[in-house]
Amino acid sequence: MTAAPRPAAPGPSGTPAEVAAQVVRLVGGPGNVADVTHCFLRLRLTLVDPAAADRDALRALPAVVVLVDQDGQLQLALRRDLYAVHDAVRGIVDRAVSP
């Protein structure tokens, strides 16, 4: 029998939902996120208007280790909880787009 996954505990940078809310706000809001994906190490955001993202504020977030602009994506390497943050960002964006 496998155990159910435990919810991520808040770290020094906040819960995954808090980190996701900060990231979405700093990239220009949910309407500015055209796509959100992830690889093994990075949260990858394709933005409608890349200039709307506050890169300095994103870099200053305790949860962010590295910020990279590459291949038309804003990529964030996070200290922890990448998959949970991805899911939370996806939820914020999906709720904003849903009628």
Backbone as a chain_set.jsonl record, in Angstrom:
{"seq": "MTAAPRPAAPGPSGTPAEVAAQVVRLVGGPGNVADVTHCFLRLRLTLVDPAAADRDALRALPAVVVLVDQDGQLQLALRRDLYAVHDAVRGIVDRAVSP", "coords": {"N": [[0.848, -1.173, 0.0], [0.605, 2.161, -0.88], [1.52, 5.322, 0.44], [-0.45, 8.285, 0.671], [0.39, 11.307, -1.065], [2.033, 13.841, 0.796], [0.949, 17.138, 1.662], [2.873, 19.943, 0.643], [5.026, 21.406, 2.97], [5.189, 24.686, 4.403], [7.974, 26.619, 3.512], [10.931, 28.658, 3.988], [10.422, 30.38, 1.938], [7.728, 30.388, 1.616], [4.51, 28.766, 1.089], [3.816, 26.472, -1.636], [1.545, 27.496, -2.995], [1.598, 30.189, -2.218], [4.053, 31.007, -3.309], [3.505, 30.578, -6.01], [1.434, 32.464, -6.407], [2.861, 34.842, -6.017], [4.716, 34.692, -8.13], [3.005, 34.687, -10.398], [1.82, 37.217, -10.116], [4.083, 38.843, -10.434], [4.876, 38.351, -13.03], [3.11, 39.717, -14.492], [0.464, 39.087, -14.129], [-2.28, 36.678, -14.407], [-3.392, 36.815, -16.962], [-1.272, 37.387, -18.578], [0.131, 35.108, -18.92], [0.808, 32.835, -21.258], [1.447, 30.156, -21.475], [2.317, 27.504, -19.27], [4.775, 25.387, -18.164], [7.009, 22.748, -17.127], [10.326, 21.558, -16.622], [12.695, 19.191, -15.491], [14.064, 20.77, -13.669], [13.218, 23.447, -13.818], [10.639, 25.952, -13.701], [8.709, 26.893, -16.377], [7.683, 29.593, -18.18], [5.719, 30.915, -20.705], [5.172, 34.014, -21.927], [2.664, 36.445, -22.752], [3.273, 39.15, -23.031], [6.412, 39.643, -22.678], [7.874, 41.811, -21.662], [6.408, 42.778, -19.567], [7.01, 41.413, -17.284], [8.477, 41.566, -14.086], [11.541, 41.213, -13.714], [13.648, 41.718, -11.903], [12.327, 41.754, -9.418], [11.347, 39.144, -9.423], [13.757, 37.7, -9.33], [14.504, 38.437, -6.785], [12.826, 37.045, -5.121], [12.662, 34.784, -2.409], [12.228, 32.109, -3.056], [13.262, 31.719, -5.572], [16.033, 30.598, -7.329], [17.469, 30.884, -9.701], [16.951, 32.856, -12.593], [16.126, 32.68, -15.958], [16.036, 33.851, -19.277], [15.085, 32.242, -22.043], [14.769, 30.787, -25.229], [12.297, 32.024, -25.775], [10.975, 31.74, -23.408], [10.377, 32.415, -19.958], [12.273, 31.247, -17.475], [12.339, 29.719, -14.348], [14.343, 28.582, -11.826], [13.643, 26.912, -8.956], [13.9, 26.833, -5.349], [12.604, 24.762, -4.043], [9.847, 22.429, -4.225], [8.988, 22.432, -6.969], [7.109, 21.07, -8.69], [4.696, 21.316, -7.304], [4.452, 24.104, -7.189], [4.28, 24.629, -9.918], [1.792, 23.352, -10.474], [0.128, 24.962, -8.922], [0.466, 27.487, -10.138], [-0.548, 26.862, -12.67], [-3.21, 26.351, -11.916], [-4.028, 28.928, -11.02], [-3.839, 30.399, -13.406], [-5.598, 28.938, -15.066], [-8.039, 29.275, -13.685], [-8.396, 32.003, -13.998], [-8.832, 32.22, -16.691], [-11.039, 30.672, -17.199], [-14.6, 30.791, -17.735]], "CA": [[0.0, 0.0, 0.0], [1.402, 3.381, -0.942], [0.982, 6.437, 1.216], [-0.878, 9.451, -0.099], [1.396, 12.365, -0.97], [1.799, 14.846, 1.825], [1.027, 18.501, 1.148], [4.167, 20.577, 0.901], [5.067, 22.284, 4.144], [5.744, 25.992, 4.065], [9.406, 26.807, 3.734], [11.262, 30.07, 4.209], [9.912, 31.179, 0.828], [6.27, 30.288, 1.602], [3.924, 27.544, 0.546], [3.775, 26.505, -3.097], [0.476, 28.405, -3.445], [2.074, 31.562, -2.016], [5.097, 31.258, -4.303], [2.82, 30.675, -7.299], [0.73, 33.752, -6.467], [3.883, 35.878, -6.19], [5.255, 34.572, -9.485], [1.986, 35.141, -11.358], [1.705, 38.673, -9.986], [5.292, 39.506, -10.924], [5.009, 38.202, -14.482], [2.107, 40.553, -15.145], [-0.879, 38.584, -13.89], [-2.624, 35.439, -15.109], [-3.669, 37.085, -18.369], [-0.018, 37.513, -19.318], [0.745, 33.779, -19.021], [0.276, 32.092, -22.4], [1.637, 28.737, -21.218], [3.17, 27.171, -18.124], [5.244, 24.011, -18.174], [8.217, 22.595, -16.31], [11.226, 20.449, -16.915], [13.108, 18.597, -14.228], [14.624, 21.757, -12.744], [12.73, 24.82, -13.955], [9.298, 26.367, -14.063], [8.87, 27.561, -17.667], [6.523, 30.42, -18.482], [5.666, 31.646, -21.96], [4.385, 35.194, -21.601], [2.073, 37.208, -23.839], [4.116, 40.347, -23.11], [7.575, 39.396, -21.82], [8.346, 43.045, -21.03], [5.59, 43.061, -18.384], [7.553, 40.686, -16.127], [9.438, 42.284, -13.246], [12.608, 40.233, -13.523], [14.395, 41.999, -10.671], [11.512, 41.305, -8.285], [11.329, 37.682, -9.465], [15.066, 37.241, -8.827], [14.587, 38.728, -5.352], [11.99, 36.126, -4.338], [13.464, 33.752, -1.742], [12.017, 30.801, -3.678], [13.918, 31.656, -6.879], [17.484, 30.461, -7.31], [17.978, 31.394, -10.971], [15.974, 33.256, -13.606], [16.747, 32.634, -17.283], [15.232, 34.086, -20.468], [15.645, 31.362, -23.059], [13.839, 30.184, -26.185], [10.98, 32.637, -25.647], [10.396, 31.397, -22.11], [10.968, 32.88, -18.706], [12.494, 30.011, -16.74], [12.683, 29.935, -12.952], [14.789, 27.455, -11.009], [13.121, 27.149, -7.604], [14.596, 26.129, -4.26], [11.873, 23.553, -3.65], [8.431, 22.272, -4.589], [8.756, 22.84, -8.35], [5.886, 20.516, -9.265], [3.555, 21.913, -6.597], [4.342, 25.493, -7.646], [3.748, 24.545, -11.284], [0.36, 23.044, -10.411], [-0.565, 26.141, -8.378], [0.458, 28.507, -11.192], [-1.516, 26.385, -13.67], [-4.543, 26.574, -11.359], [-4.321, 30.368, -11.035], [-4.043, 30.793, -14.806], [-6.825, 28.296, -15.557], [-9.207, 29.914, -13.062], [-8.549, 33.353, -14.558], [-9.281, 32.111, -18.071], [-12.347, 30.009, -17.207], [-15.729, 31.739, -17.581]], "C": [[0.895, 1.239, 0.0], [0.715, 4.492, -0.166], [0.569, 7.565, 0.278], [0.187, 10.53, 0.014], [1.026, 13.389, 0.084], [1.799, 16.228, 1.185], [2.373, 19.116, 1.523], [4.061, 21.512, 2.099], [5.628, 23.639, 3.735], [7.23, 26.041, 4.391], [9.669, 28.275, 3.963], [10.725, 30.969, 3.102], [8.397, 31.107, 0.714], [5.806, 28.95, 1.059], [3.977, 27.605, -0.975], [2.697, 27.452, -3.646], [0.889, 29.866, -3.297], [3.142, 31.933, -3.041], [4.457, 31.438, -5.678], [2.115, 32.021, -7.449], [1.714, 34.897, -6.683], [4.421, 35.864, -7.618], [4.258, 35.108, -10.504], [1.836, 36.656, -11.304], [2.88, 39.365, -10.646], [5.549, 39.298, -12.417], [3.928, 38.98, -15.23], [0.686, 40.055, -15.012], [-1.198, 37.371, -14.746], [-2.909, 35.653, -16.597], [-2.422, 37.223, -19.214], [0.687, 36.167, -19.476], [0.07, 33.012, -20.159], [0.38, 30.586, -22.177], [2.537, 28.571, -20.0], [3.483, 25.683, -18.192], [6.402, 23.912, -17.185], [9.065, 21.495, -16.907], [11.603, 19.882, -15.55], [13.525, 19.641, -13.196], [13.949, 23.123, -12.76], [11.241, 24.911, -14.244], [9.458, 27.204, -15.323], [7.58, 28.285, -18.021], [6.699, 31.083, -19.842], [4.701, 32.795, -21.727], [3.852, 35.873, -22.857], [2.929, 38.444, -24.094], [5.309, 40.161, -22.17], [8.069, 40.645, -21.087], [7.565, 43.377, -19.757], [6.125, 42.376, -17.125], [8.583, 41.537, -15.397], [10.551, 41.31, -12.857], [13.407, 40.47, -12.243], [13.628, 41.522, -9.448], [11.426, 39.779, -8.254], [12.635, 37.118, -8.915], [15.179, 37.426, -7.313], [13.722, 37.797, -4.508], [12.871, 35.061, -3.688], [13.346, 32.379, -2.393], [12.808, 30.622, -4.967], [15.434, 31.612, -6.713], [18.081, 31.131, -8.544], [16.8, 31.765, -11.86], [16.709, 33.321, -14.942], [15.688, 32.971, -18.326], [15.839, 33.236, -21.564], [14.544, 30.79, -23.926], [12.422, 30.73, -26.039], [10.272, 32.324, -24.341], [11.137, 32.124, -20.993], [11.068, 31.632, -17.838], [12.992, 30.327, -15.335], [13.125, 28.622, -12.322], [14.404, 27.788, -9.574], [13.89, 26.336, -6.569], [13.931, 24.81, -3.916], [10.479, 23.572, -4.248], [8.091, 22.712, -6.011], [7.408, 22.351, -8.872], [4.644, 21.108, -8.597], [3.355, 23.366, -7.011], [3.787, 25.518, -9.066], [2.244, 24.322, -11.267], [-0.437, 24.238, -9.9], [-0.617, 27.267, -9.407], [-0.57, 28.124, -12.251], [-2.945, 26.625, -13.179], [-4.947, 28.042, -11.39], [-4.644, 30.815, -12.453], [-5.343, 30.21, -15.335], [-8.07, 28.948, -14.966], [-9.452, 31.294, -13.647], [-9.114, 33.306, -15.975], [-10.679, 31.503, -18.158], [-13.466, 31.033, -17.021], [-16.357, 31.7, -16.226]], "O": [[1.831, 1.339, 0.794], [-0.512, 4.581, -0.127], [1.171, 7.765, -0.777], [0.824, 10.666, 1.059], [-0.139, 13.753, 0.242], [2.569, 16.472, 0.257], [2.928, 18.837, 2.586], [3.123, 22.301, 2.214], [6.45, 23.725, 2.823], [7.668, 25.552, 5.432], [8.732, 29.058, 4.117], [10.584, 32.177, 3.294], [7.826, 31.707, -0.196], [6.606, 28.119, 0.629], [4.163, 28.68, -1.544], [2.919, 28.131, -4.648], [0.567, 30.691, -4.152], [3.136, 33.041, -3.578], [4.824, 32.347, -6.423], [2.192, 32.648, -8.505], [1.433, 35.821, -7.446], [4.563, 36.917, -8.24], [4.623, 35.895, -11.377], [1.735, 37.305, -12.345], [2.702, 40.364, -11.342], [6.366, 40.009, -13.003], [3.843, 38.911, -16.456], [-0.209, 40.54, -15.704], [-0.477, 37.066, -15.697], [-2.684, 34.75, -17.402], [-2.499, 37.182, -20.442], [1.741, 36.099, -20.109], [-1.082, 32.595, -20.045], [-0.478, 29.825, -22.625], [3.407, 29.401, -19.738], [2.589, 24.84, -18.266], [6.727, 24.878, -16.495], [8.569, 20.615, -17.61], [10.888, 20.086, -14.569], [13.363, 19.43, -11.994], [14.093, 23.886, -11.806], [10.665, 24.068, -14.932], [10.264, 28.134, -15.341], [6.521, 27.67, -18.146], [7.712, 31.734, -20.096], [3.543, 32.577, -21.37], [4.509, 35.875, -23.899], [3.269, 38.746, -25.237], [5.217, 40.49, -20.987], [8.628, 40.535, -19.995], [8.026, 44.184, -18.95], [5.726, 42.73, -16.015], [9.452, 42.151, -16.017], [10.499, 40.672, -11.805], [13.798, 39.514, -11.573], [14.218, 40.945, -8.535], [11.433, 39.183, -7.177], [12.625, 36.173, -8.127], [15.869, 36.66, -6.641], [13.876, 37.765, -3.287], [13.738, 34.493, -4.351], [14.267, 31.568, -2.293], [13.007, 29.492, -5.415], [16.034, 32.462, -6.056], [19.072, 31.854, -8.45], [15.781, 31.075, -11.88], [17.771, 33.934, -15.051], [14.575, 32.449, -18.276], [16.975, 33.469, -21.976], [13.506, 30.359, -23.423], [11.453, 29.982, -26.165], [9.087, 32.619, -24.193], [12.333, 32.401, -21.076], [10.05, 31.026, -17.503], [13.935, 31.096, -15.152], [12.36, 27.657, -12.291], [14.798, 28.827, -9.044], [14.456, 25.288, -6.878], [14.603, 23.849, -3.542], [10.0, 24.604, -4.717], [7.032, 23.297, -6.244], [6.644, 23.135, -9.436], [3.647, 21.37, -9.27], [2.22, 23.815, -7.167], [2.922, 26.335, -9.381], [1.502, 25.017, -11.96], [-1.54, 24.504, -10.376], [-1.644, 27.934, -9.534], [-1.368, 28.958, -12.679], [-3.797, 27.059, -13.953], [-6.08, 28.368, -11.745], [-5.62, 31.533, -12.671], [-6.114, 30.914, -15.987], [-9.054, 29.153, -15.676], [-10.602, 31.712, -13.778], [-9.792, 34.236, -16.41], [-11.422, 31.792, -19.095], [-13.327, 32.0, -16.272], [-17.306, 32.438, -15.963]]}, "num_chains": 1, "name": "protein.A"}
